[in-house]
Amino acid sequence: MEPRPGKWPRDLTNSSRNDLAAEFAERGFTVGVEIGVERGLFSEVLLKTIPGLQLTCVDAWTAYRGYRDHVSQDKMNGFYQEAKARLQPLGATLVRKFSLEAVKDVRDGSLDFVYIDGNHGFDWVMLDIILWSRKVRPGGIVSGHDYIRRLREPVHVIEATHAYTHAHGITEWWTVGGQNKETRSFFWVKP
């Protein structure tokens, strides 16, 4: 994947998050975590694209005030059952915890990648990036979903990633998904 010239982040034209999974495979990554799994659709892509992947799928699958209030606990339980049926046969480990609880169980520098797609409120995105990036080894990739703006619900991934990369001097990072605002993802290689 080659970046287009321009301001950071650079969009990798004609690419998708499935190409990001292929990039992980090309780099020989075998240990990763996805935060915010819902039905397990992207987790399945990761597992089918990356040979020998040990993927931990973290999601509370819990309805709570302030995050997707329109989703009931029954629906979340259904998402969990769907993810379990889809991912366990592929060898995934499902962790039914909030990301800020699950991060405590992972050793610093032990991951090849993290893919963050949890609560999209600014504080939650920032905490996920801060805490989970510590778990990624140097040369690994910190990445996440929904690098977009939405009017119908608060999505602050753009603001949080810009704040983090600026504060930490990360000057080279990318987005995939191009003009498809519903599936844009961000990533950078951890120094």
N, CA, C and O of each residue as an XYZ file, in Angstrom:
764
protein
N       0.845     -1.169      0.000
C       0.000      0.000      0.000
C       0.893      1.236      0.000
O       1.707      1.418      0.906
N       0.747      2.061     -0.987
C       1.556      3.274     -1.108
C       0.719      4.516     -0.813
O      -0.380      4.672     -1.346
N       1.250      5.411      0.049
C       0.488      6.623      0.362
C       0.540      7.634     -0.769
O       1.492      7.679     -1.547
N      -0.509      8.445     -0.840
C      -0.563      9.589     -1.733
C       0.160     10.743     -1.072
O       0.113     10.854      0.153
N       0.831     11.615     -1.824
C       1.456     12.775     -1.197
C       0.402     13.686     -0.565
O      -0.729     13.756     -1.047
N       0.764     14.370      0.492
C      -0.164     15.302      1.121
C       0.017     15.360      2.617
O       0.996     14.843      3.155
N      -0.929     15.989      3.288
C      -0.910     16.187      4.722
C      -1.250     14.889      5.460
O      -1.997     14.055      4.949
N      -0.698     14.726      6.658
C      -0.986     13.539      7.466
C      -2.346     13.684      8.116
O      -2.693     14.804      8.491
N      -3.127     12.661      8.277
C      -2.850     11.322      7.785
C      -3.014     11.267      6.274
O      -3.755     12.048      5.678
N      -2.315     10.341      5.686
C      -2.431     10.146      4.239
C      -3.383      8.996      3.973
O      -3.311      7.944      4.608
N      -4.270      9.217      3.029
C      -5.227      8.177      2.663
C      -4.602      7.266      1.631
O      -4.073      7.728      0.620
N      -4.662      5.980      1.883
C      -4.177      5.003      0.917
C      -5.309      4.738     -0.062
O      -6.220      3.954      0.205
N      -5.231      5.394     -1.171
C      -6.283      5.381     -2.179
C      -6.612      3.960     -2.615
O      -5.732      3.109     -2.742
N      -7.890      3.727     -2.839
C      -8.384      2.425     -3.320
C      -8.030      1.286     -2.380
O      -7.742      0.176     -2.828
N      -8.049      1.552     -1.092
C      -7.756      0.510     -0.112
C      -8.911      0.430      0.879
O      -9.729      1.344      0.986
N      -8.954     -0.679      1.594
C     -10.000     -0.873      2.593
C      -9.380     -1.474      3.842
O      -8.188     -1.782      3.872
N     -10.199     -1.636      4.871
C      -9.639     -2.251      6.069
C      -9.298     -3.716      5.824
O      -8.501     -4.290      6.567
N      -9.884     -4.332      4.800
C      -9.464     -5.689      4.447
C      -8.019     -5.686      3.943
O      -7.282     -6.649      4.156
N      -7.619     -4.602      3.275
C      -6.223     -4.463      2.862
C      -5.314     -4.298      4.080
O      -4.160     -4.728      4.063
N      -5.833     -3.680      5.125
C      -5.074     -3.558      6.369
C      -4.821     -4.945      6.964
O      -3.726     -5.223      7.453
N      -5.826     -5.803      6.922
C      -5.648     -7.182      7.385
C      -4.582     -7.889      6.556
O      -3.763     -8.633      7.095
N      -4.591     -7.657      5.248
C      -3.568     -8.248      4.370
C      -2.181     -7.706      4.708
O      -1.194     -8.439      4.645
N      -2.106     -6.433      5.063
C      -0.826     -5.826      5.480
C      -0.309     -6.499      6.747
O       0.886     -6.771      6.862
N      -1.200     -6.767      7.693
C      -0.799     -7.477      8.911
C      -0.217     -8.841      8.558
O       0.808     -9.250      9.103
N      -0.880     -9.540      7.641
C      -0.404    -10.863      7.223
C       0.957    -10.759      6.544
O       1.852    -11.560      6.816
N       1.115     -9.776      5.664
C       2.376     -9.591      4.946
C       3.531     -9.305      5.901
O       4.667     -9.703      5.643
N       3.242     -8.619      6.995
C       4.266     -8.307      7.990
C       4.540     -9.491      8.928
O       5.422     -9.415      9.783
N       3.787    -10.577      8.767
C       4.002    -11.754      9.598
C       3.419    -11.637     10.994
O       3.836    -12.363     11.896
N       2.469    -10.742     11.191
C       1.847    -10.569     12.496
C       1.035    -11.816     12.846
O       0.344    -12.383     12.000
N       1.135    -12.228     14.112
C       0.382    -13.410     14.548
C      -0.349    -13.220     15.877
O      -1.072    -14.115     16.316
N      -0.167    -12.059     16.522
C      -0.827    -11.822     17.809
C      -1.501    -10.460     17.763
O      -0.837     -9.434     17.613
N      -2.840    -10.453     17.894
C      -3.559     -9.193     17.824
C      -4.787     -9.176     18.692
O      -5.251    -10.205     19.184
N      -5.304     -7.965     18.867
C      -6.526     -7.750     19.634
C      -7.432     -6.829     18.830
O      -6.980     -5.833     18.267
N      -8.717     -7.173     18.783
C      -9.721     -6.258     18.251
C     -10.594     -5.813     19.408
O     -11.129     -6.637     20.150
N     -10.733     -4.500     19.555
C     -11.577     -3.908     20.594
C     -12.879     -3.485     19.937
O     -12.865     -2.710     18.981
N     -14.001     -3.982     20.434
C     -15.295     -3.649     19.833
C     -15.581     -4.568     18.674
O     -15.300     -4.227     17.525
N     -16.124     -5.703     18.949
C     -16.256     -6.787     17.973
C     -17.662     -6.873     17.382
O     -17.832     -7.250     16.223
N     -18.648     -6.530     18.168
C     -20.058     -6.631     17.827
C     -20.388     -8.028     17.302
O     -20.435     -8.976     18.085
N     -20.617     -8.175     15.999
C     -21.014     -9.472     15.418
C     -19.814    -10.292     14.935
O     -19.976    -11.446     14.538
N     -18.620     -9.710     14.966
C     -17.416    -10.451     14.597
C     -17.078    -10.449     13.125
O     -16.293    -11.283     12.674
N     -17.650     -9.533     12.363
C     -17.427     -9.541     10.910
C     -15.979     -9.228     10.539
O     -15.392     -9.943      9.725
N     -15.380     -8.166     11.121
C     -13.990     -7.860     10.785
C     -13.043     -8.846     11.454
O     -11.994     -9.166     10.896
N     -13.392     -9.330     12.630
C     -12.577    -10.363     13.282
C     -12.440    -11.573     12.369
O     -11.364    -12.159     12.254
N     -13.540    -11.940     11.721
C     -13.518    -13.069     10.787
C     -12.564    -12.784      9.626
O     -11.814    -13.668      9.211
N     -12.586    -11.573      9.106
C     -11.664    -11.198      8.031
C     -10.222    -11.347      8.505
O      -9.388    -11.920      7.803
N      -9.934    -10.834      9.688
C      -8.576    -10.943     10.236
C      -8.143    -12.403     10.355
O      -7.042    -12.765      9.940
N      -9.007    -13.232     10.918
C      -8.668    -14.644     11.135
C      -8.490    -15.413      9.826
O      -7.647    -16.306      9.739
N      -9.271    -15.073      8.825
C      -9.174    -15.779      7.539
C      -8.041    -15.249      6.664
O      -7.618    -15.924      5.726
N      -7.548    -14.046      6.963
C      -6.507    -13.429      6.148
C      -5.109    -13.673      6.697
O      -4.150    -13.764      5.931
N      -4.983    -13.779      8.014
C      -3.675    -13.865      8.667
C      -3.424    -15.290      9.148
O      -4.063    -15.737     10.101
N      -2.510    -16.006      8.511
C      -2.220    -17.388      8.915
C      -1.721    -17.470     10.363
O      -0.832    -16.722     10.768
N      -2.303    -18.384     11.123
C      -1.854    -18.636     12.489
C      -2.160    -17.529     13.479
O      -1.548    -17.479     14.546
N      -3.082    -16.647     13.160
C      -3.380    -15.508     14.028
C      -3.980    -15.959     15.356
O      -4.926    -16.746     15.394
N      -3.415    -15.447     16.433
C      -3.989    -15.579     17.769
C      -4.718    -14.266     18.025
O      -4.100    -13.268     18.396
N      -6.026    -14.270     17.827
C      -6.814    -13.045     17.938
C      -7.667    -13.068     19.198
O      -8.430    -14.005     19.435
N      -7.522    -12.025     19.993
C      -8.375    -11.823     21.153
C      -9.409    -10.776     20.773
O      -9.063     -9.685     20.318
N     -10.661    -11.108     20.960
C     -11.780    -10.240     20.582
C     -12.418     -9.708     21.858
O     -13.039    -10.461     22.608
N     -12.264     -8.413     22.101
C     -12.720     -7.792     23.338
C     -13.960     -6.955     23.072
O     -13.951     -6.054     22.233
N     -15.022     -7.266     23.795
C     -16.260     -6.494     23.707
C     -17.081     -6.844     24.942
O     -17.160     -8.012     25.324
N     -17.691     -5.845     25.566
C     -18.537     -6.126     26.739
C     -19.878     -6.714     26.329
O     -20.549     -7.366     27.129
N     -20.266     -6.479     25.074
C     -21.582     -6.907     24.607
C     -22.631     -6.533     25.660
O     -23.472     -7.344     26.048
N     -22.549     -5.284     26.104
C     -23.428     -4.771     27.148
C     -24.058     -3.466     26.692
O     -23.367     -2.557     26.231
N     -25.373     -3.384     26.824
C     -26.073     -2.127     26.538
C     -25.912     -1.224     27.747
O     -26.159     -1.647     28.876
N     -25.496      0.026     27.519
C     -25.368      0.959     28.629
C     -25.673      2.367     28.158
O     -25.516      2.699     26.983
N     -26.106      3.174     29.088
C     -26.501      4.561     28.811
C     -25.301      5.344     28.266
O     -24.196      5.292     28.807
N     -25.562      6.067     27.179
C     -24.528      6.907     26.602
C     -23.782      6.277     25.443
O     -22.979      6.948     24.795
N     -24.028      5.002     25.165
C     -23.393      4.362     24.024
C     -24.439      3.536     23.288
O     -24.904      2.508     23.780
N     -24.794      4.005     22.112
C     -25.765      3.301     21.285
C     -27.022      2.981     22.083
O     -27.439      1.826     22.182
N     -27.613      4.021     22.646
C     -28.786      3.857     23.506
C     -29.941      3.125     22.827
O     -30.821      2.589     23.501
N     -29.940      3.101     21.512
C     -31.018      2.444     20.781
C     -30.872      0.914     20.753
O     -31.751      0.216     20.247
N     -29.791      0.411     21.282
C     -29.525     -1.032     21.240
C     -29.846     -1.642     22.605
O     -29.335     -1.191     23.631
N     -30.691     -2.662     22.608
C     -31.106     -3.322     23.854
C     -30.097     -4.398     24.261
O     -29.255     -4.819     23.468
N     -30.208     -4.830     25.524
C     -29.346     -5.916     25.987
C     -29.644     -7.213     25.240
O     -28.734     -8.000     24.979
N     -30.897     -7.440     24.897
C     -31.236     -8.633     24.108
C     -30.498     -8.628     22.775
O     -29.983     -9.655     22.336
N     -30.453     -7.460     22.137
C     -29.741     -7.354     20.861
C     -28.241     -7.578     21.062
O     -27.604     -8.246     20.247
N     -27.672     -7.029     22.133
C     -26.245     -7.225     22.422
C     -25.950     -8.704     22.689
O     -24.929     -9.226     22.242
N     -26.838     -9.371     23.413
C     -26.663    -10.813     23.653
C     -26.698    -11.578     22.337
O     -25.943    -12.532     22.151
N     -27.566    -11.166     21.429
C     -27.623    -11.782     20.106
C     -26.339    -11.563     19.329
O     -25.849    -12.478     18.666
N     -25.783    -10.342     19.406
C     -24.501    -10.059     18.752
C     -23.406    -10.969     19.313
O     -22.589    -11.504     18.565
N     -23.400    -11.137     20.633
C     -22.396    -11.995     21.266
C     -22.520    -13.440     20.769
O     -21.520    -14.069     20.424
N     -23.737    -13.954     20.736
C     -23.938    -15.333     20.273
C     -23.509    -15.480     18.812
O     -22.917    -16.491     18.433
N     -23.808    -14.473     17.999
C     -23.399    -14.508     16.588
C     -21.876    -14.477     16.463
O     -21.301    -15.236     15.683
N     -21.222    -13.597     17.230
C     -19.759    -13.518     17.195
C     -19.134    -14.822     17.669
O     -18.172    -15.306     17.074
N     -19.668    -15.378     18.718
C     -19.166    -16.643     19.270
C     -19.260    -17.761     18.227
O     -18.303    -18.506     18.020
N     -20.414    -17.870     17.578
C     -20.608    -18.909     16.553
C     -19.670    -18.686     15.361
O     -19.170    -19.649     14.780
N     -19.438    -17.458     15.004
C     -18.609    -17.121     13.851
C     -17.114    -17.301     14.154
O     -16.366    -17.771     13.296
N     -16.674    -16.933     15.362
C     -15.247    -16.786     15.629
C     -14.598    -17.929     16.400
O     -13.426    -18.227     16.170
N     -15.312    -18.567     17.291
C     -14.688    -19.640     18.059
C     -14.207    -20.791     17.179
O     -13.135    -21.333     17.448
N     -14.947    -21.192     16.136
C     -14.418    -22.251     15.266
C     -13.121    -21.854     14.539
O     -12.374    -22.716     14.075
N     -12.866    -20.554     14.447
C     -11.647    -20.067     13.797
C     -10.508    -19.873     14.794
O      -9.417    -19.448     14.416
N     -10.760    -20.186     16.072
C      -9.706    -20.131     17.084
C      -9.596    -18.829     17.849
O      -8.641    -18.647     18.605
N     -10.533    -17.922     17.682
C     -10.494    -16.649     18.398
C     -10.800    -16.850     19.879
O     -11.520    -17.773     20.261
N     -10.246    -15.982     20.692
C     -10.574    -15.919     22.106
C     -11.487    -14.732     22.314
O     -11.105    -13.598     22.024
N     -12.692    -14.973     22.815
C     -13.639    -13.894     23.072
C     -13.556    -13.499     24.536
O     -13.659    -14.344     25.425
N     -13.369    -12.214     24.779
C     -13.279    -11.680     26.134
C     -14.443    -10.717     26.321
O     -14.498     -9.660     25.692
N     -15.365    -11.094     27.188
C     -16.566    -10.286     27.404
C     -16.327     -9.331     28.576
O     -16.788     -9.550     29.696
N     -15.583     -8.261     28.267
C     -15.250     -7.218     29.233
C     -15.206     -5.888     28.498
O     -15.069     -5.848     27.275
N     -15.323     -4.803     29.251
C     -15.043     -3.496     28.685
C     -13.547     -3.412     28.421
O     -12.753     -4.029     29.131
N     -13.164     -2.657     27.409
C     -11.753     -2.623     27.001
C     -10.839     -2.147     28.120
O      -9.715     -2.634     28.242
N     -11.298     -1.205     28.941
C     -10.443     -0.685     30.011
C     -10.236     -1.704     31.130
O      -9.309     -1.560     31.927
N     -11.078     -2.723     31.203
C     -10.852     -3.845     32.117
C      -9.936     -4.869     31.462
O      -8.995     -5.353     32.090
N     -10.204     -5.200     30.213
C      -9.444     -6.232     29.507
C      -7.990     -5.856     29.298
O      -7.123     -6.730     29.287
N      -7.707     -4.568     29.133
C      -6.330     -4.130     28.867
C      -5.392     -4.522     30.012
O      -4.198     -4.733     29.794
N      -5.927     -4.618     31.217
C      -5.116     -4.988     32.386
C      -4.574     -6.410     32.289
O      -3.591     -6.746     32.949
N      -5.208     -7.244     31.472
C      -4.818     -8.648     31.347
C      -3.776     -8.902     30.256
O      -3.379    -10.046     30.037
N      -3.335     -7.851     29.576
C      -2.418     -7.997     28.436
C      -1.081     -7.351     28.783
O      -1.031     -6.213     29.249
N      -0.009     -8.084     28.552
C       1.341     -7.605     28.849
C       1.771     -6.506     27.870
O       1.521     -6.618     26.670
N       2.402     -5.466     28.362
C       2.932     -4.404     27.507
C       3.876     -4.990     26.465
O       4.679     -5.870     26.775
N       3.779     -4.506     25.233
C       4.673     -4.919     24.155
C       4.449     -6.325     23.634
O       5.304     -6.862     22.930
N       3.307     -6.941     23.968
C       3.092     -8.341     23.592
C       2.295     -8.517     22.299
O       2.173     -9.638     21.805
N       1.751     -7.432     21.744
C       0.891     -7.540     20.562
C       1.612     -7.071     19.300
O       2.441     -6.162     19.335
N       1.271     -7.719     18.187
C       1.712     -7.234     16.879
C       0.813     -6.094     16.409
O       1.268     -5.186     15.713
N      -0.464     -6.144     16.792
C      -1.394     -5.081     16.405
C      -2.572     -5.016     17.354
O      -2.904     -5.981     18.042
N      -3.196     -3.842     17.367
C      -4.483     -3.653     18.003
C      -5.362     -2.922     16.992
O      -4.898     -2.036     16.275
N      -6.624     -3.302     16.947
C      -7.613     -2.640     16.095
C      -8.734     -2.170     17.014
O      -9.451     -2.986     17.593
N      -8.883     -0.854     17.147
C      -9.789     -0.247     18.120
C     -11.092      0.174     17.435
O     -11.085      0.957     16.485
N     -12.205     -0.359     17.935
C     -13.515     -0.019     17.389
C     -14.569     -0.064     18.495
O     -15.660     -0.603     18.310
N     -14.219      0.517     19.658
C     -15.131      0.517     20.798
C     -15.978      1.774     20.835
O     -16.384      2.290     19.794
N     -16.240      2.261     22.029
C     -17.012      3.486     22.227
C     -16.293      4.627     21.507
O     -15.083      4.793     21.663
N     -17.031      5.414     20.718
C     -16.425      6.443     19.876
C     -16.433      7.833     20.493
O     -16.091      8.805     19.820
N     -16.820      7.947     21.767
C     -16.707      9.220     22.470
C     -15.235      9.564     22.644
O     -14.404      8.665     22.774
N     -14.901     10.849     22.648
C     -13.502     11.288     22.675
C     -12.708     10.643     23.802
O     -11.641     10.080     23.556
N     -13.206     10.713     25.029
C     -12.457     10.179     26.163
C     -12.197      8.684     26.010
O     -11.107      8.204     26.321
N     -13.204      7.949     25.530
C     -13.069      6.499     25.388
C     -12.068      6.145     24.298
O     -11.245      5.248     24.480
N     -12.132      6.844     23.164
C     -11.174      6.589     22.079
C      -9.768      6.906     22.564
O      -8.842      6.125     22.349
N      -9.609      8.051     23.220
C      -8.293      8.447     23.706
C      -7.740      7.433     24.697
O      -6.577      7.041     24.597
N      -8.560      7.003     25.653
C      -8.095      6.000     26.615
C      -7.729      4.690     25.927
O      -6.714      4.078     26.259
N      -8.550      4.257     24.969
C      -8.220      3.028     24.248
C      -6.885      3.167     23.516
O      -6.054      2.261     23.572
N      -6.675      4.282     22.836
C      -5.411      4.465     22.117
C      -4.242      4.500     23.100
O      -3.234      3.827     22.886
N      -4.368      5.276     24.171
C      -3.271      5.388     25.145
C      -2.941      4.020     25.746
O      -1.787      3.592     25.730
N      -3.948      3.344     26.269
C      -3.698      2.105     27.006
C      -3.351      0.927     26.099
O      -2.445      0.154     26.410
N      -4.063      0.783     24.978
C      -3.808     -0.364     24.117
C      -2.538     -0.202     23.286
O      -1.915     -1.200     22.924
N      -2.141      1.029     22.977
C      -0.891      1.189     22.217
C       0.309      0.731     23.036
O       1.321      0.323     22.466
N       0.216      0.791     24.349
C       1.294      0.274     25.216
C       1.455     -1.234     25.054
O       2.536     -1.776     25.282
N       0.398     -1.896     24.668
C       0.423     -3.354     24.530
C       1.044     -3.797     23.204
O       1.381     -4.968     23.034
N       1.196     -2.852     22.261
C       1.754     -3.154     20.940
C       3.270     -2.990     20.992
O       3.776     -2.011     21.540
N       3.974     -3.932     20.432
C       5.441     -3.894     20.404
C       5.927     -2.841     19.410
O       5.194     -2.484     18.488
N       7.153     -2.337     19.584
C       7.724     -1.451     18.564
C       7.746     -2.171     17.210
O       8.134     -3.336     17.129
N       7.333     -1.481     16.163
C       7.230     -2.092     14.835
C       5.871     -2.708     14.572
O       5.565     -3.088     13.441
N       5.041     -2.809     15.625
C       3.676     -3.279     15.466
C       2.791     -2.127     15.002
O       3.273     -1.017     14.779
N       1.510     -2.391     14.860
C       0.595     -1.377     14.324
C      -0.544     -1.095     15.299
O      -1.179     -2.006     15.830
N      -0.780      0.197     15.517
C      -1.929      0.693     16.261
C      -2.930      1.158     15.203
O      -2.602      1.972     14.339
N      -4.141      0.637     15.279
C      -5.129      0.945     14.238
C      -6.524      0.973     14.834
O      -6.745      0.556     15.970
N      -7.459      1.473     14.040
C      -8.829      1.510     14.509
C      -9.797      1.928     13.426
O      -9.403      2.332     12.332
N     -11.051      1.824     13.748
C     -12.141      2.023     12.802
C     -12.841      3.363     13.034
O     -12.613      4.041     14.036
N     -13.691      3.718     12.087
C     -14.578      4.881     12.156
C     -13.846      6.215     12.236
O     -14.189      7.086     13.034
N     -12.823      6.351     11.384
C     -12.158      7.649     11.213
C     -13.075      8.476     10.307
O     -12.779      8.719      9.137
N     -14.205      8.900     10.900
C     -15.280      9.561     10.155
C     -15.946     10.614     11.025
O     -15.685     10.710     12.224
N     -16.805     11.394     10.403
C     -17.671     12.327     11.131
C     -19.110     11.884     10.881
O     -19.489     11.577      9.751
N     -19.908     11.856     11.957
C     -21.325     11.515     11.852
C     -22.132     12.548     12.596
O     -21.719     13.036     13.648
N     -23.268     12.875     12.056
C     -24.146     13.829     12.728
C     -25.106     13.132     13.678
O     -25.501     13.710     14.690
N     -25.484     11.902     13.368
C     -26.532     11.244     14.154
C     -26.044     10.697     15.498
O     -26.855     10.424     16.382
N     -24.749     10.536     15.657
C     -24.204     10.082     16.933
C     -22.791     10.621     17.077
O     -22.114     10.856     16.076
N     -22.338     10.821     18.306
C     -20.995     11.373     18.485
C     -19.905     10.360     18.129
O     -19.824      9.275     18.704
N     -19.086     10.743     17.180
C     -17.927      9.942     16.785
C     -16.731     10.885     16.819
O     -16.645     11.825     16.029
N     -15.810     10.622     17.743
C     -14.681     11.527     17.941
C     -13.341     10.847     17.663
O     -12.322     11.205     18.253
N     -13.350      9.881     16.777
C     -12.123      9.161     16.432
C     -11.128     10.105     15.761
O      -9.935     10.053     16.059
N     -11.596     10.954     14.873
C     -10.699     11.888     14.179
C     -10.000     12.796     15.194
O      -8.779     12.947     15.159
N     -10.771     13.396     16.091
C     -10.189     14.313     17.070
C      -9.201     13.589     17.987
O      -8.127     14.117     18.274
N      -9.549     12.409     18.442
C      -8.676     11.674     19.360
C      -7.391     11.224     18.670
O      -6.311     11.338     19.251
N      -7.488     10.718     17.449
C      -6.265     10.271     16.755
C      -5.353     11.445     16.441
O      -4.131     11.330     16.541
N      -5.940     12.573     16.061
C      -5.114     13.751     15.785
C      -4.430     14.231     17.064
O      -3.245     14.565     17.042
N      -5.158     14.268     18.168
C      -4.569     14.705     19.437
C      -3.442     13.770     19.866
O      -2.377     14.225     20.283
N      -3.677     12.465     19.764
C      -2.666     11.498     20.193
C      -1.416     11.562     19.314
O      -0.297     11.631     19.823
N      -1.608     11.539     18.010
C      -0.440     11.543     17.121
C       0.349     12.841     17.269
O       1.578     12.823     17.219
N      -0.333     13.956     17.448
C       0.357     15.231     17.645
C       1.151     15.212     18.955
O       2.330     15.565     18.977
N       0.506     14.802     20.034
C       1.154     14.798     21.351
C       2.331     13.834     21.421
O       3.266     14.055     22.190
N       2.295     12.767     20.625
C       3.349     11.751     20.676
C       4.324     11.839     19.502
O       5.159     10.953     19.316
N       4.217     12.898     18.717
C       5.172     13.109     17.623
C       5.102     12.061     16.529
O       6.104     11.778     15.873
N       3.933     11.487     16.328
C       3.763     10.502     15.250
C       3.443     11.285     13.992
O       2.343     11.817     13.842
N       4.404     11.350     13.093
C       4.268     12.206     11.913
C       3.898     11.433     10.653
O       3.567     12.033      9.630
N       3.951     10.120     10.722
C       3.564      9.311      9.565
C       2.487      8.329      9.985
O       2.727      7.400     10.756
N       1.290      8.560      9.455
C       0.185      7.632      9.693
C      -0.797      7.742      8.555
O      -0.772      8.706      7.789
N      -1.675      6.743      8.443
C      -2.486      6.595      7.246
C      -3.938      6.282      7.582
O      -4.280      5.905      8.703
N      -4.777      6.454      6.564
C      -6.154      5.977      6.618
C      -6.394      5.076      5.420
O      -5.776      5.234      4.367
N      -7.296      4.136      5.599
C      -7.755      3.269      4.511
C      -9.269      3.388      4.458
O      -9.911      3.702      5.460
N      -9.817      3.143      3.321
C     -11.259      3.228      3.152
C     -11.665      4.354      2.234
O     -12.816      4.431      1.804
N     -10.709      5.240      1.926
C     -10.946      6.296      0.956
C     -12.197      7.095      1.210
O     -12.420      7.585      2.317
N     -13.007      7.226      0.193
C     -14.202      8.055      0.271
C     -15.357      7.357      0.978
O     -16.373      7.992      1.260
N     -15.225      6.082      1.267
C     -16.293      5.364      1.968
C     -16.252      5.751      3.439
O     -15.544      5.133      4.234
N     -17.000      6.754      3.784
C     -16.952      7.322      5.135
C     -17.425      6.348      6.208
O     -17.143      6.557      7.388
N     -18.127      5.304      5.832
C     -18.622      4.356      6.831
C     -17.584      3.312      7.234
O     -17.766      2.620      8.235
N     -16.507      3.189      6.474
C     -15.549      2.124      6.783
C     -14.110      2.609      6.871
O     -13.188      1.797      6.797
N     -13.896      3.905      7.025
C     -12.522      4.398      7.097
C     -11.859      3.964      8.394
O     -12.467      3.995      9.464
N     -10.608      3.562      8.277
C      -9.807      3.163      9.416
C      -8.501      3.936      9.405
O      -8.073      4.425      8.360
N      -7.867      4.046     10.565
C      -6.562      4.707     10.696
C      -5.532      3.684     11.149
O      -5.878      2.649     11.718
N      -4.256      3.983     10.892
C      -3.182      3.159     11.463
C      -1.853      3.875     11.418
O      -1.628      4.756     10.588
N      -0.970      3.482     12.329
C       0.427      3.908     12.297
C       1.274      2.775     12.859
O       0.797      1.929     13.615
N       2.545      2.785     12.466
C       3.512      1.816     12.969
C       4.069      2.383     14.266
O       4.502      3.534     14.309
N       4.059      1.590     15.305
C       4.542      2.060     16.594
C       6.060      2.191     16.550
O       6.764      1.254     16.173
N       6.557      3.368     16.941
C       8.023      3.564     16.936
C       8.716      2.669     17.946
O       9.940      2.709     18.068
